[in-house]
């Protein structure tokens, strides 16, 4: 009998195994919830941290204290009765009472007195009347995750940008903010390229201005020069609101660019998302935010849709360019997994056929039976692509056996190739081969070629092919 009782106390071995498995699963869930990431629309949204709502407690306390405090004095505007208007002492008393009235009024309406200050497009642009209400809700929803950042170099101001929260670590009380690389870019401006220099000050001091009017020092976690974004870690004493992203963005859709000014007030700019043929010194994966307001610098701020979801971050407000969330999604996944963003460098830039005028598209289809693909715009001097015979004007129809119709599709493929290669080899600057199907513009023929590309975490620079003129026409 004692043995039987001991066996019953031990319990069923199978049940104990299941219990241990459940405990391990709970611990795993707790560990996974300790670090929360921004949600993308294609992923299952993670539970957001509960933000402090101090005013809820204040309401309870104020209701309990209200009985012990008399109500505030009435705020009535003074005036002079007509029958006393001739008396100088009454007029003097009126001036004194009027001054007190204005002072009391300014104190009482401190939270709403700025309603007469310059307003955003959502108040003064009547063309937005049909989307005003959902747009306001979207802006206020997204604003919770938008902060301001400032950089300094040798105690001198360097740049100001906006940013958004993308990660929260509950155990370490740290958060990660995503912003534009312009925050630590050298100030020299290249007038020929119409852009800032590619030199970055990684050692620059960066301060994040939090929404409660406090500041926190930020440390650089990662700088991605090709996609022009930076990640900073900040120690915070309470949870932050993480951004929600939308990978799906269509040309022509309404959007709003958000940023914060020197007073932390929200800046709101309405525009439309569009694809364009990039100019020479622009990355071919850019999208564009067309708008009529160019006085604000909102680099690093989000472009949001009418649901408040981020469809991209601004990397150059002057040129109206932004990095779409579909590419940013892959970049952040690589960084979380590999702590870098490996990408296959082709040594070329491209334009999508579908961005051309319909007359040109129809002509290419009619004469060469090509309905989609990407056109080679530049080939880097002495690159593998140049050595292989690829020239400006050639059309890439397939990449690794897959038809390709846009530069965004190509960019995702390059990130996948780079990520897979680095995940296996654990080294950067490695050479691998890719297969491309080319339509040669000069010979009007198709060829399949194997191109050697380099997997790198750096920005890809395209070197223009030039040659010197040393002999004159007349001697």
Secondary structure as the mmCIF struct_conf table of DSSP 4:
data_model
#
loop_
_struct_conf.conf_type_id
_struct_conf.id
_struct_conf.beg_label_comp_id
_struct_conf.beg_label_asym_id
_struct_conf.beg_label_seq_id
_struct_conf.end_label_comp_id
_struct_conf.end_label_asym_id
_struct_conf.end_label_seq_id
HELX_RH_AL_P HELX_RH_AL_P1 UNK A 2 UNK A 10
HELX_RH_AL_P HELX_RH_AL_P2 UNK A 13 UNK A 34
STRN STRN1 UNK A 35 UNK A 37
HELX_LH_PP_P HELX_LH_PP_P1 UNK A 38 UNK A 38
STRN STRN2 UNK A 39 UNK A 40
TURN_TY1_P TURN_TY1_P1 UNK A 41 UNK A 42
BEND BEND1 UNK A 43 UNK A 43
HELX_LH_PP_P HELX_LH_PP_P2 UNK A 44 UNK A 52
HELX_RH_AL_P HELX_RH_AL_P3 UNK A 54 UNK A 65
HELX_RH_3T_P HELX_RH_3T_P1 UNK A 66 UNK A 68
BEND BEND2 UNK A 69 UNK A 69
HELX_LH_PP_P HELX_LH_PP_P3 UNK A 70 UNK A 74
HELX_RH_3T_P HELX_RH_3T_P2 UNK A 82 UNK A 84
TURN_TY1_P TURN_TY1_P2 UNK A 85 UNK A 86
HELX_RH_AL_P HELX_RH_AL_P4 UNK A 88 UNK A 108
TURN_TY1_P TURN_TY1_P3 UNK A 109 UNK A 112
HELX_RH_3T_P HELX_RH_3T_P3 UNK A 113 UNK A 116
BEND BEND3 UNK A 117 UNK A 117
HELX_RH_AL_P HELX_RH_AL_P5 UNK A 121 UNK A 124
HELX_RH_3T_P HELX_RH_3T_P4 UNK A 126 UNK A 131
HELX_RH_AL_P HELX_RH_AL_P6 UNK A 132 UNK A 143
TURN_TY1_P TURN_TY1_P4 UNK A 144 UNK A 145
STRN STRN3 UNK A 146 UNK A 153
TURN_TY1_P TURN_TY1_P5 UNK A 154 UNK A 155
STRN STRN4 UNK A 156 UNK A 169
TURN_TY1_P TURN_TY1_P6 UNK A 170 UNK A 173
STRN STRN5 UNK A 174 UNK A 180
HELX_RH_3T_P HELX_RH_3T_P5 UNK A 181 UNK A 184
STRN STRN6 UNK A 185 UNK A 185
BEND BEND4 UNK A 187 UNK A 187
STRN STRN7 UNK A 189 UNK A 190
TURN_TY1_P TURN_TY1_P7 UNK A 191 UNK A 194
STRN STRN8 UNK A 195 UNK A 196
BEND BEND5 UNK A 198 UNK A 198
STRN STRN9 UNK A 200 UNK A 200
TURN_TY1_P TURN_TY1_P8 UNK A 202 UNK A 203
STRN STRN10 UNK A 205 UNK A 209
TURN_TY1_P TURN_TY1_P9 UNK A 211 UNK A 212
BEND BEND6 UNK A 213 UNK A 213
STRN STRN11 UNK A 215 UNK A 224
TURN_TY1_P TURN_TY1_P10 UNK A 225 UNK A 228
STRN STRN12 UNK A 229 UNK A 235
BEND BEND7 UNK A 237 UNK A 238
HELX_LH_PP_P HELX_LH_PP_P4 UNK A 241 UNK A 243
STRN STRN13 UNK A 244 UNK A 245
BEND BEND8 UNK A 247 UNK A 247
TURN_TY1_P TURN_TY1_P11 UNK A 251 UNK A 252
STRN STRN14 UNK A 254 UNK A 260
TURN_TY1_P TURN_TY1_P12 UNK A 262 UNK A 263
STRN STRN15 UNK A 266 UNK A 274
TURN_TY1_P TURN_TY1_P13 UNK A 280 UNK A 281
BEND BEND9 UNK A 282 UNK A 282
TURN_TY1_P TURN_TY1_P14 UNK A 284 UNK A 285
STRN STRN16 UNK A 287 UNK A 290
BEND BEND10 UNK A 292 UNK A 292
BEND BEND11 UNK A 295 UNK A 295
TURN_TY1_P TURN_TY1_P15 UNK A 299 UNK A 300
HELX_LH_PP_P HELX_LH_PP_P5 UNK A 301 UNK A 301
STRN STRN17 UNK A 302 UNK A 304
TURN_TY1_P TURN_TY1_P16 UNK A 306 UNK A 307
BEND BEND12 UNK A 308 UNK A 308
STRN STRN18 UNK A 310 UNK A 316
TURN_TY1_P TURN_TY1_P17 UNK A 317 UNK A 320
STRN STRN19 UNK A 321 UNK A 324
HELX_RH_AL_P HELX_RH_AL_P7 UNK A 325 UNK A 338
BEND BEND13 UNK A 339 UNK A 340
STRN STRN20 UNK A 343 UNK A 345
BEND BEND14 UNK A 347 UNK A 347
STRN STRN21 UNK A 348 UNK A 352
HELX_RH_3T_P HELX_RH_3T_P6 UNK A 353 UNK A 355
BEND BEND15 UNK A 356 UNK A 356
HELX_RH_AL_P HELX_RH_AL_P8 UNK A 358 UNK A 368
BEND BEND16 UNK A 372 UNK A 372
STRN STRN22 UNK A 374 UNK A 379
TURN_TY1_P TURN_TY1_P18 UNK A 381 UNK A 382
HELX_RH_AL_P HELX_RH_AL_P9 UNK A 384 UNK A 387
TURN_TY1_P TURN_TY1_P19 UNK A 388 UNK A 389
TURN_TY1_P TURN_TY1_P20 UNK A 392 UNK A 393
STRN STRN23 UNK A 395 UNK A 399
TURN_TY1_P TURN_TY1_P21 UNK A 400 UNK A 401
STRN STRN24 UNK A 402 UNK A 403
HELX_RH_AL_P HELX_RH_AL_P10 UNK A 407 UNK A 425
BEND BEND17 UNK A 428 UNK A 429
STRN STRN25 UNK A 430 UNK A 440
TURN_TY1_P TURN_TY1_P22 UNK A 441 UNK A 444
STRN STRN26 UNK A 445 UNK A 456
BEND BEND18 UNK A 457 UNK A 458
HELX_LH_PP_P HELX_LH_PP_P6 UNK A 459 UNK A 460
HELX_LH_PP_P HELX_LH_PP_P7 UNK A 462 UNK A 465
BEND BEND19 UNK A 471 UNK A 471
BEND BEND20 UNK A 473 UNK A 473
#
